[in-house]
Amino acid sequence: MSLAVLAIAGCGAPGEPTARSPLIATTITDLTARQAGDGVQLTFTMPARSSAGARLASTPAIEILRGTVKPDGSPDVKSLRVVDTIPGSLAGKYLVGVKFHFTDAISPQEIRSQEIKGIRTYFIYAARTRLTQKRASANSNVIALSLFSVPEPISSIQIRITETAVELTWAPVNRAFAGDALGVTPDHYNIYRAELNDAGAEVANRDLSQLNLNANLHLLASAPDSSYGDKSFEFGKTYAYVVRSVIAVDGASLESSDSTAAIVEPRDTFPPAVPQALAAAVLPGETEGALLVDLSWSINVEPDFAGYRVYRSEQQHTKGHLLTPDLLPTPAYRDTSVQPAHNYWYAVTAVDRAGNESAPSPPVAVEIVQPSP
């Protein structure tokens, strides 16, 4: 992505008497910034010690400061104002390891007000911590960057579950975040996925806006068109999908903001294939005059295959009753309960681990002949 970045030494707060001064966290020195959709993602190492070197007993509040540039394009440090405050009690939502990640959303009005020559928007940023109301840490290093017009977020994702993939489709956008015509066609789309635990799924079902995907969202794939099939999913798990449009700017790639997250819990409702090539043979039984029916058929190859069920009927075109209360692991069965002078119709079904049962195989007819006196 194309960013104009400049690091400048931070300005400290005016000196105060050292006697009984409030505890102050160390100054943030590694602030970085990059455009993230219609906002700016700020990243820095969360201070863990005070300016005196003691380990902090509590997490400080974070203050994000934003400012503008002078007419000549140089940073105007005096313009920095607090635009976001994150209480220490909520800071954990933005931590990935020791790194604090926060995205400052920029409104279309703010973008237009700071445009220079109608092409780029320039802002500067700093961050500081506050353990008490009276005293904040010194400002961090100052970052200046330019923002480009990116596509507005994709409004929604349509989901269709198939046996082999979670199929995602969405409508491409042709307008920029600030409401103007986009002017360029998205180069491709980035698809992100997060696996949700039970607590995350419950939050998503209750209020999607409260879902925190900060540490869990990972790039799944890129797609040239407005559709993608996720074949790496697993039935029974809960996923959140997010799609971002990507445009090329000055040889770099810029993403839109996140689409509305699509939450899905794929359920296996797809039965195995119908068993094929069912064959039957009448063979002598273990005792004199007894007969049995030997059945065999082609094996199923589904990865979630669990076993077979064998049905027998004495009326054609009916499924009959189940001969095998326990699933058969192999494609073979011997029916030793046949009676002389009866006609039977056999059918076989396949069952997967989710309990889905296939339709019956084409039936095979067997005639048990009355033995000669």
N, C-alpha and C positions, 0 to 999 in steps of 0.2 A: 504494500500500500504506500501511497505517497504522502509523506509527512514531513513538514518542516519543523525540526525539533531543536530547541536551544536550551541549554541548562545554564542557570544563573545562580549565583550564591544567594541563599535566603537571607531575609532581614529579620533580626531578632527583635523581641519586644523591648521597650525601654527598661533600663535597669531598675531594680527595686531593692530595698534593704534586704540584706542576707539573713538578718535575724528573723527566725520563725517564718521563713518564706515557705509557701506551699510547695509540695512535691511536684516536680516537673519531669515529664518523660524526655528521653533523649530526642534530639531533633531528627526528623526523617531526612535522609540524605540520598536515597536512591529512587525518588519518584520518577516514573516513566508514564508516558501517555501515548495513546494511539486512537485513531478513529474506530469506533465500533458501531456501525449502522448510523443512526441519527444522533449518537452521543459520543462521549469520550471515555474510554476505559482507562482508569488510573490504577497503577500498581506500585506497591512499595512494601518494604519489610516492616512488619508491625513491631514498634518498639517494645522491648521487654524489660528495660531497665530505666531508672531515673537518670537525670543529668549528673547525679552524684555517684552513680554506679550501682545503686541498690536495685534488686529485683522488684518489679512492680507487683503489688499485692492485688491489684484489680486492673481490668482492661480500661484504658482511657477512651473517652469519646474522640471521634475523628471529625475534624472540620475540613471541608473541601473549599478552597478559594479559587475563584475564577476572575480573570481580568481581561483587558483588551490590549491592543497594540496602539502605538502612536501613529500619526499620519505617515511617518517614514517607515513604518513596519517594525520598528523596534519595540520590545516589550515595555509596557507601562506598568511597572511594579506597584505604583501608588494606586492603580485602579483595582487591585485585588480585593474582592469582597467574598464573605462566606456565602456559598450557595447551597451547600448540603451539610447537614450535621448527622452523624451516625452515633447514637448512644453506645457506650461501652457494652451494655447488656445485649445489643444487637450486632456487635462487631463480628461475632462468630459466624454469622450468615455469609460474610464476605471473605472469610479466611480459607485459603487453600494451603495447608501447611503453615508456614510463617508469613506467607504473602497475602496482603490485603488487596482484593480486587473490587473496584467500585466503578460503575458506569454513570457518568453525569449526563442525564438526558438534556438535549438542547431543543428548545421549541422552534418551530418554523419562524416565528417572529424574531427570536434572538438571532437566528441564522441570517435573516435578511438585514437586520440592523447592523450587523458587523461585516457584511460583504464588502470586499474591496474589488472594484472593477467588475462586480457582478459575477465573479468566477469562484473565488474562494472566501471562506470565512476564517478569520484568525482569532484565536483565544490564547490566553496564558493561564497556567494552573500552578497552584501550590497546595500543600497539605500540612496540617499541624494537629497535635493532640492536646487534649484538655482533661486534666484529672480533677480540677476544681473550677468553680465559676470565676474565681478571681484571676487565675493564671493559666495561660496556655503556653505550650512550647513555642520555640521560634519556628518561623515558617521554614518549610523544606526548600530544597532546590526548586527553582521555577522552570517550568517547561512551557515552551511556546510551540504551537502546532497549527497547521491549516486543515480545515475540513472541506471535503468535497460533497457535492450533492449526490446522494445515493438513492436507490429505489425505495419507495415507501414499503413498509412491511407487507408480506403476503397475508391476506386476511384470514384464510382458513385452509386447512388440509383435509381432503377427503380420504377416508380409509376403507379398504376392502380386504378382508381376510380370505386367503386361499389356502389350500393344503400346503403349498410350498413357499409362500411369501406373504408379507404384509405389503399390500399395494397402496402407494401414496400418490395422489394427484393434487394439483393446485392450479389456480389461474395465475398466469404471469401478469406482472404489473407493468404499466407504461408511464407511471407518474413518479416524480421525485418526492422525497419526504416533505419538502416545503410546499408541495402542491403544484409545482410547475411540470411541464412535459419533461419526461426523463431525458430524451435526446439520444440515448444509446440503448441498444438491446442488451439485456443481461447476457454475459458471456457463458455463464453456467449457474447451477444452483448447488449449494452445499446443504447436505442433509445431516442433521445432528440427532443423536439418540441418547436418552438417559434411561437406565433401568431403575424403576422405583421399587422401594421396599413397601411393606404393608402400610407403614405410616405415611409414606409419600403418596401412595395410591389413595389413601383415605383423605388426605389433604386435597389432592387434585379433584376428587369427586365432590368434595364439599365446597371448595372455592379455588378455582384454578389460579387466580391472581396471587394466592398465598404460596403457590408451589415454588420452592427454591431449587433451581437446577444448576446453581453456580458451579459446584464442584463435580457434578455428575454428567454434564452434557459433553458428549464426545463426537467428533466428526466421524460419521459413518461412511459417507461416500459423496461424490460429486456427480451430478447428472447434467447432460447437455440440454435436456428438455424438461418440461414441467411434470414429470412423473418418475417414480422410482419404485422398485420392488426389493424389499428387505428380505433376503433369503436366510439371514443368519439369526432370525428370531427363534425363540423357543415357546411352545405352547405353555400356558399357565403362568407366565411372567407378565409383569405390567411395564409398559414402555411409554415414554413421552418422546414425541418426534417434533422437531423444529426445523424449518427450512429458511434459508437466507438466499436472496438473489445476490449474484456477484457480477460486478462490472470491472472493466479494465480502465485504469486511470494512470497515465504517465508510465505505462509499463508495469504497473503493480495492480493487485486485485483489492477491491473494496467490497465489503459485504453490507447488505441492508441490515436493519435490526431484525430481531427474531419474529417469525410468524407466531400467530397464536399456537400454543402447544396442542398437539393432538395426543390424547391419552387413549391407549388401547391395551386390553388384556386378551390376547388371542386365545380362543378356546378351540380345542380339537373336536370338531363335529364332523370330521371327514372319515367315513368308513374305509376299510381296506378294499382292494379289488375283489371282485367276485371270483371264487375259486373256479378253475377251468379244468377241462378234460377229465371229468368224473367218469370213472369206469367201475363196473361191478362184475363179479364172477361168483357163481354158486359152487361151493366146494364141500367136500365131506367134512362132517363135524368130528368131534373127538370120540363119540360113542357110535355104535353101529346103527345105521339108518338115519343118523342126524345130519343135518345140513347147516351151512353157514354162508353168509354173504360177505365176500372180501371186497372192500371199497378202497380205491386209491385215486389221487388227483394231483394236479400240478401244484408245486409249492408257491406260496406267497413270499414276496421279497421286500415288503414294506419294513422300514427300520423300526417302527413301533408295533409290529405284528406281535400278537399275544397267543393266538391259537385258533382252533377250528371247532365248529359245532356241526353235528350230523343229525338230520331230521329224517323221519320215515313216515310215510302215509300209505294208507290202503285205498285211497281215492286219488285219482289223477287230478292235477291242478290245485291240490291243497298241500300246505307245508307239512302238515302232520305234527307228530310229537317229537320232542327232543330225546335223542338216544344217549347223549353225552353231557351229563350235568357238569362235568369238569372239562375245561378246554383241552383239546388234543394238541400237543405240540408239533406233531408230524402229520403229513398228508396221507394217512392210512387209518382204516378202521375195519374191524371184523364184527359183524352182527350175528350173534349166536342164538338170538331169540326168535328166529323166523319159524313159521309153522308151515307144514305141508299144505298144498292146495290153496295157497294164498298168492296174491299179486301185491308187490310193494313198489313204491316210488321213493327214491332216496334223493336228498339234496344236501349240500354242504354250504356253510357260511364261514367267513373269516371275521375275526374280532381283534381290535387293537387294544393297546394298554389303557386307552381312555374309555373303553367299553363300547366303542362304536362297532356295530355289526353290519357286515355287507349284506346285499341282497342274496337270496339263495342262488346257487349254481343251477344251470339247466338240469332238470331231474333225469335220473336214469331209472328205467323200469326193470324189475326183476320178477320172474315167475318161479315160485317154488312148486315143483311138480310133486303130486301125490306118489309116494313110492309104490311100486308094484307089489301085490301080495305074494 
